[in-house]
């Protein structure tokens, strides 16, 4: 089993747990928790595949994704009190998943002969829109619109990938370097509470 595939599954697992925890906190029933975990884990990749008309859609072509999501939901129900405090571990998996999903989405876009900038957008969609769907369905402002450097880290890693690919760097090295860029930016942003600048309200109220 390839390392990238293993990281993809781990990222799916972490995303599914984050979705299940949010749904559980919202007091949703078991079906609701499964749906939220599902859209969090594979919603971004599914949206990407629909946009580029890729078949089969990612989770339909590989049932391991469904099994991983169901396992995450079961573990969350059985051990929520023990899982919730593991924020650092889940954050690490989530961040790794963010990097892997970004680059896999970017690679898939390029394999469909999309322009690099469009493939880059597909990579970002793969990584962040599961979380957007989760937040919308649970009546929250999506994380990427409110705070933290999240989607920007994906874009930085994706641009790194495209630059290294232009210079014909070996694929495995490109993937490792680009994923590392995403992980490092994300960790630094959270560690030092970095955020993108916000537009001040008085810009719109001044006459």
PLY file of the C-alpha trace (Angstrom):
ply
format ascii 1.0
element vertex 207
property float x
property float y
property float z
element edge 206
property int vertex1
property int vertex2
end_header
0.00 0.00 0.00
1.50 3.34 -1.04
2.38 5.89 1.61
0.29 8.59 -0.08
-2.76 6.31 -0.02
-2.21 5.58 3.69
-1.97 9.32 4.41
-5.12 9.86 2.37
-6.98 7.32 4.50
-5.60 8.85 7.72
-6.70 12.29 6.56
-10.15 10.93 5.74
-10.31 9.36 9.19
-9.33 12.61 10.92
-11.77 14.68 8.85
-14.56 12.20 9.59
-13.87 12.34 13.33
-13.89 16.15 13.26
-17.25 16.06 11.50
-18.64 13.47 13.90
-17.52 15.53 16.91
-19.17 18.68 15.57
-22.40 16.79 14.80
-22.37 15.17 18.22
-21.95 18.55 19.91
-24.96 19.75 17.92
-26.97 16.83 19.42
-27.69 15.24 16.05
-28.88 11.64 15.92
-26.76 8.78 14.59
-27.86 9.30 11.00
-27.07 13.00 11.23
-23.62 12.29 12.65
-22.87 9.85 9.81
-23.95 12.38 7.19
-21.86 15.19 8.69
-18.83 12.91 9.06
-19.30 11.77 5.46
-19.51 15.23 3.90
-16.58 16.45 6.00
-14.36 13.58 4.91
-15.20 13.25 1.21
-17.35 16.26 0.34
-14.45 18.25 -1.10
-13.23 15.41 -3.29
-16.77 14.65 -4.42
-17.38 18.27 -5.42
-14.08 18.31 -7.32
-14.99 15.14 -9.23
-18.41 16.53 -10.12
-16.86 19.78 -11.39
-14.33 18.03 -13.62
-16.73 15.22 -14.58
-14.51 12.47 -13.14
-16.00 8.99 -12.85
-16.30 7.11 -10.64
-16.47 9.76 -7.90
-13.65 9.19 -5.41
-15.49 7.32 -2.63
-17.66 5.33 -5.06
-14.58 3.85 -6.68
-12.97 2.82 -3.37
-15.12 1.51 -0.51
-12.23 1.89 1.94
-13.26 5.53 2.29
-16.75 4.55 3.44
-15.36 1.94 5.84
-12.97 4.54 7.24
-15.77 7.06 7.80
-18.02 4.49 9.48
-15.13 3.40 11.72
-14.54 7.04 12.68
-18.22 7.51 13.58
-18.30 4.33 15.68
-15.13 5.30 17.54
-16.49 8.79 18.15
-19.72 7.39 19.63
-17.93 4.86 21.80
-14.98 6.94 22.93
-15.96 10.58 22.51
-14.79 11.50 26.01
-11.35 10.08 25.20
-11.12 11.32 21.59
-12.16 14.94 22.18
-9.12 15.77 24.39
-6.74 14.45 21.70
-6.91 17.78 19.89
-3.20 17.89 19.04
-3.20 14.39 17.53
-6.37 15.07 15.53
-4.99 18.43 14.43
-1.87 16.70 13.11
-3.91 14.15 11.13
-6.22 16.91 9.93
-3.25 18.97 8.75
-1.65 16.00 7.00
-4.99 15.27 5.36
-5.23 18.90 4.26
-1.88 18.64 2.51
-2.56 15.25 0.93
-6.06 16.18 -0.25
-4.78 19.42 -1.78
-2.07 17.71 -3.79
-4.18 14.72 -4.83
-6.88 17.12 -6.06
-4.27 19.18 -7.90
-2.78 16.07 -9.49
-6.20 14.88 -10.58
-6.95 18.24 -12.13
-3.70 18.14 -14.09
-4.43 14.57 -15.21
-7.67 15.90 -16.74
-5.61 18.44 -18.70
-6.94 21.42 -16.79
-5.01 24.68 -16.80
-2.62 24.79 -13.81
-4.55 27.57 -12.04
-7.81 25.60 -12.39
-6.09 22.44 -11.16
-4.83 24.47 -8.19
-8.39 25.54 -7.39
-9.51 21.90 -7.64
-6.84 20.98 -5.11
-8.06 23.63 -2.70
-11.67 22.52 -3.18
-10.67 18.93 -2.43
-9.06 19.96 0.84
-11.36 22.58 2.34
-14.89 22.22 1.02
-15.68 19.19 3.14
-15.21 21.45 6.15
-17.27 24.17 4.50
-20.16 21.75 3.95
-19.84 20.53 7.56
-20.05 24.06 8.94
-22.93 25.09 6.68
-24.96 22.00 7.59
-24.34 22.58 11.30
-25.19 26.28 11.06
-21.70 27.69 11.60
-19.66 30.24 9.72
-17.14 28.13 7.75
-13.68 28.14 9.31
-11.96 29.31 6.11
-14.13 32.45 5.99
-13.85 33.41 9.64
-10.34 32.84 10.96
-7.05 30.98 10.64
-4.81 30.46 7.63
-6.37 27.35 6.10
-7.15 27.63 2.40
-4.15 29.93 1.99
-1.87 27.12 3.16
-3.38 24.88 0.48
-2.74 27.50 -2.17
0.87 27.94 -1.05
1.49 24.20 -1.18
-0.23 23.91 -4.54
1.84 26.73 -6.03
4.97 25.03 -4.70
3.88 21.83 -6.44
3.33 23.60 -9.77
6.68 25.40 -9.61
8.62 22.22 -8.82
6.69 20.33 -11.48
7.62 23.00 -14.03
11.30 22.36 -13.29
10.81 18.57 -13.71
11.63 17.67 -10.11
10.87 13.97 -9.40
7.21 13.42 -8.48
7.80 11.92 -5.01
10.07 14.79 -4.01
7.54 17.33 -5.30
4.79 15.73 -3.24
6.84 15.59 -0.05
8.08 19.20 -0.32
4.67 20.62 -1.24
2.84 18.72 1.50
5.48 19.86 4.00
4.88 23.48 2.98
1.16 23.11 3.73
1.75 21.37 7.06
4.36 23.89 8.23
2.25 26.94 7.28
-0.78 25.47 9.01
1.12 24.59 12.19
2.83 28.00 12.37
-0.47 29.81 11.74
-2.24 27.95 14.56
0.74 28.10 16.92
1.12 31.88 16.60
-2.56 32.67 15.94
-1.84 34.13 12.52
-4.75 35.33 10.41
-5.23 37.02 7.09
-6.06 40.73 7.39
-9.74 41.58 7.58
-11.49 44.44 5.83
-12.37 47.06 8.40
-16.00 47.97 8.68
-15.28 51.70 8.56
-14.02 51.37 4.99
-17.64 50.95 3.97
-19.14 53.44 6.35
-16.92 56.44 5.67
-18.37 59.08 3.41
0 1
1 2
2 3
3 4
4 5
5 6
6 7
7 8
8 9
9 10
10 11
11 12
12 13
13 14
14 15
15 16
16 17
17 18
18 19
19 20
20 21
21 22
22 23
23 24
24 25
25 26
26 27
27 28
28 29
29 30
30 31
31 32
32 33
33 34
34 35
35 36
36 37
37 38
38 39
39 40
40 41
41 42
42 43
43 44
44 45
45 46
46 47
47 48
48 49
49 50
50 51
51 52
52 53
53 54
54 55
55 56
56 57
57 58
58 59
59 60
60 61
61 62
62 63
63 64
64 65
65 66
66 67
67 68
68 69
69 70
70 71
71 72
72 73
73 74
74 75
75 76
76 77
77 78
78 79
79 80
80 81
81 82
82 83
83 84
84 85
85 86
86 87
87 88
88 89
89 90
90 91
91 92
92 93
93 94
94 95
95 96
96 97
97 98
98 99
99 100
100 101
101 102
102 103
103 104
104 105
105 106
106 107
107 108
108 109
109 110
110 111
111 112
112 113
113 114
114 115
115 116
116 117
117 118
118 119
119 120
120 121
121 122
122 123
123 124
124 125
125 126
126 127
127 128
128 129
129 130
130 131
131 132
132 133
133 134
134 135
135 136
136 137
137 138
138 139
139 140
140 141
141 142
142 143
143 144
144 145
145 146
146 147
147 148
148 149
149 150
150 151
151 152
152 153
153 154
154 155
155 156
156 157
157 158
158 159
159 160
160 161
161 162
162 163
163 164
164 165
165 166
166 167
167 168
168 169
169 170
170 171
171 172
172 173
173 174
174 175
175 176
176 177
177 178
178 179
179 180
180 181
181 182
182 183
183 184
184 185
185 186
186 187
187 188
188 189
189 190
190 191
191 192
192 193
193 194
194 195
195 196
196 197
197 198
198 199
199 200
200 201
201 202
202 203
203 204
204 205
205 206
